[in-house]
């Protein structure tokens, strides 16, 4: 097994000079840990000559306790007494007041390799704010749990920019958060004075299990690596009235609703012969969120071949079959969603209205997939100069 060291470990062990003698602001969450599970707050505070002066919290908060779409309040950290400024609520980017007195902002966030995951966009907005304030930014890199080779799904239309896709990316983009920071900074003119601290030992083809790093859930409904693998498509279910499995122990793997018949849905999806996945009929009752306390039927996604599995296409097919089975009950989720009050959530998640309209017209999945391939190839070329690892 490889001994990959994340950017935090590299900073602490041999690059602490980047922040020595400086007052540091730290944007982090519960997965911001070293190999031995020391949190970034404690690791950076222990560095000689470094003053940790403020903390910044993304969606779900530093402790990761807030559910999705729940605003996080600014507060004080109990252990250190430091201000914890919220970047998910009334404001999505640091204000000049929050940055006052700092010499550098350090970002240490574990991403999961999907366009919708808001930590990418919190990082981008923080970089913009720091550029305006003349404050340098240091991003500590971490592995993409899905690896760095495969890409999947469409590239978002800028007309549908939102906090689940501020800039055009493929749904499964195949980049680390450090690579994304560099890519967005250059291609979208964020203007940040950016330093990325790369990992030691990571390779693009690595699956998480090969890194030797501990998995700490980066958000409340991302408990396992299995969750991360289905998430690039599973998050689309948020744009419907189907349960995406929140309120169960298998979010984004269990999909269902009170008006579905699980066996029929599993048979229909199995007939499609989708690569790398099997469907098992299930019944479940969510403890919270959609259909709380209501018995639901649906399917569990079982990934049988990680290399062949295409999460985004699979979930497009799943939505189409659920809508076909229950046309009178299936609905697109209405706004508001992620600070957007007019556009449909499914269109924000899908990066445009094309996929929704194709499902409504009954367009075959193969044709829908073909529609996004040219932009995906163009994105693959555009990202190439910003890739840091072999």
C-alpha positions as CSV (number, residue, x, y, z in Angstrom):
1,X,0.0,0.0,0.0
2,X,1.3,3.5,-0.9
3,X,2.1,6.0,1.8
4,X,0.4,9.1,0.3
5,X,0.8,12.3,2.3
6,X,-1.8,14.9,1.8
7,X,-1.0,18.6,1.5
8,X,-1.5,19.2,5.2
9,X,1.1,16.5,6.1
10,X,3.5,18.0,3.6
11,X,3.0,21.5,5.0
12,X,3.6,20.4,8.5
13,X,6.6,18.2,7.8
14,X,8.7,20.4,5.5
15,X,6.9,23.5,4.0
16,X,5.8,25.3,7.2
17,X,8.0,28.2,6.0
18,X,5.1,29.1,3.6
19,X,3.2,30.4,6.6
20,X,5.9,31.0,9.3
21,X,5.7,34.4,10.9
22,X,2.2,34.9,9.6
23,X,-1.3,35.3,11.0
24,X,-3.2,32.5,9.3
25,X,-6.9,32.1,8.5
26,X,-7.9,28.4,8.0
27,X,-10.8,27.2,5.9
28,X,-11.4,23.6,6.9
29,X,-13.9,21.0,8.1
30,X,-13.9,17.7,10.0
31,X,-12.0,15.8,7.3
32,X,-9.0,18.2,7.4
33,X,-6.7,15.8,9.2
34,X,-3.2,14.4,8.9
35,X,-2.4,10.8,8.4
36,X,-2.5,10.2,12.1
37,X,-5.9,12.0,12.4
38,X,-4.6,15.2,13.9
39,X,-6.9,18.0,12.9
40,X,-5.5,20.9,10.8
41,X,-6.4,23.3,13.6
42,X,-4.1,21.5,16.0
43,X,-1.4,20.7,13.5
44,X,-1.1,24.3,12.3
45,X,-1.3,25.8,15.8
46,X,1.6,23.6,16.9
47,X,3.9,25.0,14.1
48,X,6.6,27.3,15.6
49,X,6.2,30.9,14.5
50,X,2.7,30.5,13.1
51,X,-0.3,32.3,14.6
52,X,-3.7,30.7,13.8
53,X,-5.9,33.7,13.9
54,X,-9.3,32.8,12.5
55,X,-11.3,29.8,11.2
56,X,-13.7,29.6,8.2
57,X,-16.5,27.1,7.9
58,X,-17.9,25.7,4.6
59,X,-21.3,24.0,4.1
60,X,-22.1,21.6,7.0
61,X,-19.8,23.6,9.4
62,X,-16.3,22.7,10.7
63,X,-17.7,19.9,12.7
64,X,-19.8,18.6,9.8
65,X,-23.1,18.4,11.8
66,X,-25.4,20.6,9.7
67,X,-27.4,18.8,7.1
68,X,-27.6,19.9,3.4
69,X,-29.1,23.3,2.7
70,X,-29.0,24.3,6.4
71,X,-27.4,27.6,6.9
72,X,-24.3,27.6,9.2
73,X,-23.9,30.4,11.8
74,X,-20.7,32.2,12.6
75,X,-19.5,31.3,16.1
76,X,-16.4,30.7,18.2
77,X,-14.4,27.6,18.4
78,X,-14.7,26.1,21.9
79,X,-11.2,24.6,22.0
80,X,-9.3,27.7,20.8
81,X,-11.6,30.6,21.3
82,X,-11.0,31.6,17.7
83,X,-13.7,33.2,15.5
84,X,-15.4,30.7,13.1
85,X,-16.7,32.7,10.2
86,X,-19.5,30.9,8.2
87,X,-19.2,30.8,4.4
88,X,-22.6,29.0,4.0
89,X,-25.5,31.1,4.9
90,X,-26.0,34.9,4.8
91,X,-22.6,35.1,3.0
92,X,-20.8,32.6,0.7
93,X,-17.5,34.4,0.6
94,X,-15.3,36.1,3.2
95,X,-15.9,39.8,3.8
96,X,-13.1,42.3,4.3
97,X,-14.0,42.3,8.0
98,X,-13.4,38.5,8.2
99,X,-10.1,38.8,6.4
100,X,-8.8,41.8,8.4
101,X,-5.6,41.2,10.3
102,X,-4.7,38.0,8.4
103,X,-1.6,37.5,6.3
104,X,-2.6,34.4,4.5
105,X,-5.7,32.1,4.0
106,X,-5.0,28.3,4.1
107,X,-7.6,26.1,2.6
108,X,-7.8,22.4,3.6
109,X,-10.9,20.7,2.3
110,X,-11.6,17.1,1.2
111,X,-13.5,17.1,-2.1
112,X,-15.3,14.1,-3.6
113,X,-14.7,14.7,-7.3
114,X,-18.2,15.9,-8.3
115,X,-19.2,19.3,-9.7
116,X,-22.0,19.7,-7.2
117,X,-19.9,19.5,-4.1
118,X,-19.9,23.0,-2.7
119,X,-16.4,22.9,-1.2
120,X,-15.0,23.6,-4.7
121,X,-17.1,26.7,-5.0
122,X,-16.4,27.9,-1.4
123,X,-12.7,27.7,-2.3
124,X,-13.2,29.7,-5.5
125,X,-15.2,32.4,-3.8
126,X,-12.7,32.6,-1.0
127,X,-9.9,33.0,-3.6
128,X,-11.8,35.9,-5.3
129,X,-12.3,37.6,-1.9
130,X,-8.6,37.2,-1.0
131,X,-7.6,38.6,-4.4
132,X,-9.6,41.7,-3.7
133,X,-8.0,42.0,-0.3
134,X,-4.5,41.4,-1.5
135,X,-4.3,38.3,0.7
136,X,-2.4,35.2,-0.6
137,X,-4.0,31.8,-0.6
138,X,-2.4,28.4,0.1
139,X,-4.5,25.3,-0.9
140,X,-3.4,22.0,0.7
141,X,-4.1,19.3,-1.8
142,X,-6.0,16.0,-1.1
143,X,-6.8,13.0,-3.2
144,X,-9.8,12.8,-5.4
145,X,-11.6,9.7,-4.1
146,X,-12.7,8.8,-7.6
147,X,-9.2,9.0,-9.0
148,X,-7.9,11.5,-11.5
149,X,-8.4,9.7,-14.9
150,X,-12.0,9.0,-15.6
151,X,-14.4,11.9,-16.4
152,X,-18.1,11.6,-16.8
153,X,-21.3,13.6,-17.5
154,X,-21.9,16.9,-19.1
155,X,-20.1,20.2,-18.8
156,X,-22.4,22.9,-17.2
157,X,-23.8,25.7,-19.2
158,X,-22.7,29.1,-17.7
159,X,-26.3,30.3,-17.9
160,X,-27.1,27.9,-15.1
161,X,-24.3,28.9,-12.8
162,X,-25.2,28.3,-9.1
163,X,-23.6,27.2,-5.9
164,X,-23.7,23.6,-7.2
165,X,-21.7,24.7,-10.3
166,X,-20.4,28.3,-10.4
167,X,-18.1,27.6,-13.4
168,X,-18.3,25.0,-16.2
169,X,-16.9,21.7,-15.1
170,X,-17.7,18.1,-16.0
171,X,-19.8,16.4,-13.4
172,X,-17.0,13.9,-12.6
173,X,-14.1,16.2,-13.3
174,X,-11.1,13.9,-12.4
175,X,-9.2,16.7,-10.6
176,X,-8.0,17.3,-7.1
177,X,-9.1,20.4,-5.2
178,X,-5.6,21.9,-5.7
179,X,-5.7,21.3,-9.4
180,X,-9.2,22.8,-9.5
181,X,-8.1,25.8,-7.6
182,X,-5.3,26.4,-10.2
183,X,-7.6,25.7,-13.1
184,X,-10.3,28.1,-11.9
185,X,-7.9,30.8,-10.9
186,X,-6.4,30.9,-14.4
187,X,-9.2,30.1,-16.7
188,X,-11.8,32.2,-14.9
189,X,-9.7,35.0,-13.7
190,X,-10.1,34.7,-10.0
191,X,-7.0,36.7,-9.5
192,X,-5.7,35.0,-6.4
193,X,-2.0,34.9,-5.4
194,X,-2.2,31.1,-5.2
195,X,0.2,28.4,-3.9
196,X,-0.9,24.8,-4.0
197,X,0.9,22.4,-1.7
198,X,0.9,19.1,-3.6
199,X,0.6,15.6,-2.1
200,X,3.5,13.2,-1.9
201,X,3.0,9.9,-3.5
202,X,-0.4,10.3,-5.2
203,X,-1.0,9.0,-8.7
204,X,-4.0,9.7,-10.9
205,X,-5.0,6.1,-11.2
206,X,-5.1,5.6,-7.4
207,X,-8.3,4.6,-5.7
208,X,-8.6,5.9,-2.2
209,X,-8.0,2.5,-0.6
210,X,-4.5,2.5,-2.2
211,X,-3.5,5.8,-0.5
212,X,-3.3,4.5,3.0
213,X,-5.1,7.6,4.2
214,X,-8.0,7.3,6.6
215,X,-11.5,8.2,5.3
216,X,-13.2,10.8,7.4
217,X,-16.6,11.7,6.1
218,X,-16.4,15.2,4.6
219,X,-20.1,15.8,4.9
220,X,-23.0,14.2,6.9
221,X,-24.3,12.2,3.9
222,X,-20.9,11.1,2.6
223,X,-20.2,8.3,5.1
224,X,-18.3,5.9,2.9
225,X,-16.3,5.6,-0.3
226,X,-19.2,3.7,-1.8
227,X,-21.3,6.9,-1.3
228,X,-18.7,9.0,-3.1
229,X,-18.7,6.6,-6.1
230,X,-22.4,6.9,-6.7
231,X,-22.7,10.6,-5.9
232,X,-21.8,12.0,-9.3
233,X,-25.2,10.8,-10.5
234,X,-27.0,10.2,-7.2
235,X,-27.0,13.9,-6.4
236,X,-29.3,14.4,-9.5
237,X,-32.1,12.7,-7.4
238,X,-32.1,15.8,-5.2
239,X,-33.8,17.6,-8.2
240,X,-36.8,15.2,-8.0
241,X,-39.4,14.2,-5.4
242,X,-37.7,10.8,-5.1
243,X,-35.8,10.1,-1.9
244,X,-32.0,10.1,-2.5
245,X,-31.6,8.0,0.6
246,X,-31.0,10.8,3.1
247,X,-32.3,9.7,6.4
248,X,-31.0,6.2,5.8
249,X,-27.5,4.7,6.4
250,X,-27.0,4.4,2.6
251,X,-27.5,7.9,1.1
252,X,-27.3,8.1,-2.7
253,X,-27.2,4.3,-2.9
254,X,-30.9,3.8,-1.8
255,X,-33.3,5.6,-4.2
256,X,-37.1,5.4,-3.8
257,X,-40.5,6.9,-3.0
258,X,-43.8,5.8,-1.5
259,X,-45.3,5.7,-5.0
260,X,-42.7,3.3,-6.6
261,X,-42.7,-0.5,-6.8
262,X,-39.2,-1.7,-6.2
263,X,-39.2,-5.0,-8.0
264,X,-40.6,-3.4,-11.2
265,X,-38.1,-0.6,-11.1
266,X,-35.2,-3.0,-10.5
267,X,-36.3,-5.2,-13.5
268,X,-36.6,-2.2,-15.8
269,X,-33.2,-0.9,-14.9
270,X,-31.6,-4.3,-15.2
271,X,-33.0,-4.7,-18.7
272,X,-31.0,-1.6,-19.7
273,X,-27.7,-3.5,-19.1
274,X,-26.0,-0.4,-17.7
275,X,-22.2,-1.1,-17.2
276,X,-20.7,-1.8,-13.8
277,X,-23.9,-1.7,-11.7
278,X,-26.6,-4.0,-10.4
279,X,-30.0,-3.1,-9.0
280,X,-31.6,-4.7,-6.0
281,X,-35.2,-3.9,-5.0
282,X,-35.5,-2.4,-1.6
283,X,-37.9,-1.0,0.9
284,X,-36.8,1.8,3.4
285,X,-38.3,4.5,5.6
286,X,-36.3,7.7,5.8
287,X,-35.7,9.0,9.3
288,X,-35.5,12.6,8.0
289,X,-35.7,14.7,4.8
290,X,-37.9,13.6,1.8
291,X,-40.7,11.2,2.8
292,X,-39.7,11.2,6.4
293,X,-41.4,8.4,8.2
294,X,-43.1,7.1,5.0
295,X,-42.4,3.5,3.7
296,X,-40.7,3.8,0.4
297,X,-39.8,1.3,-2.3
298,X,-37.1,1.6,-4.9
299,X,-33.6,0.2,-5.6
300,X,-30.2,0.0,-4.1
301,X,-27.3,0.6,-6.5
302,X,-24.5,-2.0,-6.2
303,X,-21.4,-1.0,-8.1
304,X,-19.9,-4.2,-9.5
305,X,-17.1,-2.8,-11.6
306,X,-15.7,0.6,-10.6
307,X,-13.9,1.2,-13.9
308,X,-17.0,0.6,-16.1
309,X,-19.6,2.2,-13.8
310,X,-21.0,5.5,-15.0
311,X,-22.8,7.1,-12.1
312,X,-24.2,10.1,-14.0
313,X,-25.7,8.1,-16.9
314,X,-27.0,5.5,-14.4
315,X,-29.0,8.1,-12.5
316,X,-30.4,9.7,-15.6
317,X,-31.7,6.2,-16.5
318,X,-33.1,5.7,-13.0
319,X,-35.0,9.0,-13.1
320,X,-36.4,8.2,-16.5
321,X,-37.6,4.8,-15.3
322,X,-39.1,6.1,-12.1
323,X,-41.0,8.8,-14.1
324,X,-42.2,6.2,-16.6
325,X,-43.4,3.9,-13.7
326,X,-45.3,6.7,-11.9
327,X,-46.0,9.6,-14.2
328,X,-48.8,11.0,-12.1
329,X,-46.8,11.1,-8.9
330,X,-43.3,11.8,-10.1
331,X,-42.4,15.5,-9.9
332,X,-39.4,17.8,-10.4
333,X,-38.4,19.4,-7.2
334,X,-39.5,23.1,-7.1
335,X,-37.1,26.0,-6.2
336,X,-35.6,27.4,-4.1
337,X,-32.4,25.4,-4.0
338,X,-28.9,26.4,-3.1
339,X,-29.6,30.1,-3.0
340,X,-31.4,30.1,-6.4
341,X,-35.0,31.0,-6.3
342,X,-36.2,30.7,-9.9
343,X,-34.5,27.9,-11.8
344,X,-35.5,24.3,-11.2
345,X,-33.1,22.4,-9.0
346,X,-32.7,19.6,-11.6
347,X,-31.5,22.1,-14.1
348,X,-29.0,23.6,-11.7
349,X,-27.7,20.1,-10.9
350,X,-27.6,19.0,-14.5
351,X,-26.0,22.3,-15.5
352,X,-28.8,23.2,-17.9
353,X,-32.3,22.2,-18.9
354,X,-31.3,19.8,-21.7
355,X,-31.2,16.6,-19.7
356,X,-34.6,17.3,-18.0
357,X,-36.2,18.0,-21.4
358,X,-34.6,14.9,-22.9
359,X,-36.1,12.7,-20.1
360,X,-39.5,14.4,-20.6
361,X,-39.4,13.6,-24.3
362,X,-38.3,10.0,-23.8
363,X,-34.9,10.5,-25.6
364,X,-32.9,7.2,-25.5
365,X,-30.0,7.3,-23.0
366,X,-27.4,6.6,-25.6
367,X,-28.4,9.8,-27.5
368,X,-28.4,11.8,-24.3
369,X,-24.8,10.6,-23.6
370,X,-23.7,11.5,-27.1
371,X,-24.9,15.0,-26.6
372,X,-22.4,15.8,-23.8
373,X,-19.3,14.1,-25.3
374,X,-17.9,16.9,-27.4
375,X,-17.9,19.4,-24.4
376,X,-16.4,16.6,-22.2
377,X,-13.5,16.1,-24.6
378,X,-13.0,19.9,-24.8
379,X,-12.9,20.1,-21.0
380,X,-10.4,17.2,-20.9
381,X,-8.1,19.2,-23.1
382,X,-8.6,22.4,-21.1
383,X,-7.7,20.9,-17.8
384,X,-4.5,19.2,-19.0
385,X,-2.1,22.0,-18.2
386,X,-3.3,22.1,-14.6
387,X,-2.8,18.5,-13.7
388,X,-0.1,18.1,-11.0
389,X,0.3,14.3,-10.9
390,X,1.4,11.5,-13.2
